[in-house]
């Protein structure tokens, strides 16, 4: 699934702006230069040389969103704050930050 298709299906404009910061950080870790302050799909240009790597990073990004949502849901079900829940996961060796 492309980023645009995912956005069309699930994310509001506010969530796009919030989550694009996460993706930009992931891209920077992979030595991609992303200098846009505001995400606009038509501004993203991908050369063939970077397409496979960008696809992998995109999948990591979507996996991260799904993981964060699962953690949020599980912490809500447990009735504890998100930070307390993450601390519990770390103590159990199930930390998503590892």
Sine and cosine of phi, psi and omega as CSV:
sin_phi,cos_phi,sin_psi,cos_psi,sin_omega,cos_omega
0.00,0.00,0.68,-0.73,0.02,-1.00
-0.98,0.18,0.31,-0.95,0.06,-1.00
-0.85,0.52,-0.69,0.72,-0.04,-1.00
-0.89,0.46,-0.67,0.74,0.01,-1.00
-0.90,0.44,-0.65,0.76,0.03,-1.00
-0.89,0.46,-0.70,0.72,0.02,-1.00
-0.88,0.47,-0.72,0.69,-0.01,-1.00
-0.86,0.52,-0.60,0.80,-0.07,-1.00
-0.99,0.17,-0.64,0.77,-0.29,-0.96
-0.80,-0.60,-0.42,0.91,-0.20,-0.98
-0.96,-0.29,0.65,-0.76,0.13,-0.99
-0.99,0.12,0.18,-0.98,-0.02,-1.00
-0.87,0.50,-0.65,0.76,0.01,-1.00
-0.88,0.47,-0.68,0.73,0.00,-1.00
-0.92,0.39,-0.58,0.81,0.05,-1.00
-0.87,0.50,-0.75,0.66,-0.03,-1.00
-0.89,0.46,-0.64,0.77,0.00,-1.00
-0.93,0.38,-0.72,0.70,-0.09,-1.00
-0.98,0.18,-0.38,0.93,0.01,-1.00
-0.91,0.41,-0.51,0.86,0.08,-1.00
-0.86,0.51,-0.63,0.78,0.04,-1.00
-0.90,0.44,-0.71,0.70,-0.02,-1.00
-0.91,0.41,-0.63,0.77,0.01,-1.00
-0.87,0.48,-0.65,0.76,0.04,-1.00
-0.89,0.45,-0.66,0.75,0.02,-1.00
-0.90,0.44,-0.64,0.76,0.02,-1.00
-0.91,0.42,-0.65,0.76,0.02,-1.00
-0.89,0.45,-0.61,0.79,0.05,-1.00
-0.87,0.49,-0.51,0.86,-0.02,-1.00
-1.00,-0.05,0.27,0.96,0.03,-1.00
0.91,0.41,0.44,0.90,0.17,-0.99
-1.00,-0.01,0.60,-0.80,0.04,-1.00
-0.98,-0.19,0.90,-0.44,0.03,-1.00
-0.83,-0.56,0.97,-0.25,-0.09,-1.00
-0.97,-0.23,0.14,0.99,-0.05,-1.00
-0.97,0.24,0.69,-0.73,0.08,-1.00
-1.00,0.08,-0.58,0.82,-0.01,-1.00
-0.86,-0.51,0.75,-0.67,-0.03,-1.00
-0.97,0.24,0.81,-0.59,0.11,-0.99
-0.67,-0.74,0.92,-0.39,-0.13,-0.99
-0.79,0.61,-0.59,0.81,-0.05,-1.00
-0.94,0.35,-0.22,0.98,0.00,-1.00
-1.00,0.07,-0.24,0.97,-0.08,-1.00
-0.99,0.13,0.88,-0.48,0.00,-1.00
-0.89,-0.46,0.82,-0.57,-0.04,-1.00
-0.87,-0.49,0.85,-0.53,0.07,-1.00
-0.99,0.16,0.43,-0.90,-0.01,-1.00
-0.83,0.56,-0.55,0.84,-0.03,-1.00
-0.89,0.46,-0.50,0.87,-0.04,-1.00
-0.98,-0.18,-0.08,1.00,-0.15,-0.99
-0.87,0.50,-0.74,0.67,-0.04,-1.00
-0.88,0.47,-0.70,0.72,0.01,-1.00
-0.92,0.40,-0.65,0.76,0.03,-1.00
-0.90,0.44,-0.61,0.79,0.05,-1.00
-0.88,0.48,-0.68,0.74,0.01,-1.00
-0.90,0.43,-0.68,0.73,0.01,-1.00
-0.91,0.43,-0.63,0.77,0.04,-1.00
-0.88,0.48,-0.68,0.73,0.02,-1.00
-0.90,0.43,-0.64,0.76,0.07,-1.00
-0.87,0.49,-0.66,0.75,0.01,-1.00
-0.88,0.47,-0.74,0.67,0.01,-1.00
-0.91,0.42,-0.60,0.80,0.08,-1.00
-0.89,0.45,-0.64,0.77,0.03,-1.00
-0.90,0.45,-0.69,0.73,0.06,-1.00
-0.87,0.50,-0.70,0.72,-0.01,-1.00
-0.91,0.42,-0.66,0.75,0.03,-1.00
-0.89,0.46,-0.71,0.71,0.01,-1.00
-0.88,0.48,-0.65,0.76,0.03,-1.00
-0.90,0.43,-0.67,0.74,0.02,-1.00
-0.90,0.44,-0.67,0.75,0.03,-1.00
-0.90,0.44,-0.69,0.73,0.03,-1.00
-0.86,0.50,-0.72,0.70,0.00,-1.00
-0.90,0.44,-0.68,0.73,-0.02,-1.00
-0.93,0.38,-0.62,0.79,0.03,-1.00
-0.93,0.37,-0.61,0.79,0.07,-1.00
-0.89,0.46,-0.69,0.73,-0.01,-1.00
-0.91,0.43,-0.56,0.83,0.00,-1.00
-0.99,0.17,-0.24,0.97,0.02,-1.00
0.96,0.28,0.48,0.88,0.03,-1.00
-0.84,-0.55,0.29,-0.96,0.02,-1.00
-0.93,0.36,0.37,-0.93,-0.03,-1.00
-0.88,0.48,-0.68,0.73,-0.01,-1.00
-0.91,0.41,-0.65,0.76,0.05,-1.00
-0.90,0.44,-0.64,0.77,-0.01,-1.00
-0.90,0.43,-0.67,0.74,0.04,-1.00
-0.89,0.46,-0.63,0.78,0.05,-1.00
-0.88,0.48,-0.66,0.75,0.04,-1.00
-0.89,0.46,-0.67,0.74,0.03,-1.00
-0.88,0.47,-0.66,0.75,0.01,-1.00
-0.88,0.48,-0.69,0.72,0.00,-1.00
-0.89,0.46,-0.54,0.84,0.00,-1.00
-0.99,0.10,-0.08,1.00,-0.04,-1.00
0.98,0.22,0.33,0.94,-0.02,-1.00
-0.94,-0.34,0.41,0.91,-0.11,-0.99
-0.91,0.42,0.78,-0.63,0.08,-1.00
-0.96,0.28,-0.23,0.97,-0.03,-1.00
-1.00,0.07,-0.12,0.99,-0.07,-1.00
-0.96,0.30,0.00,0.00,0.00,0.00
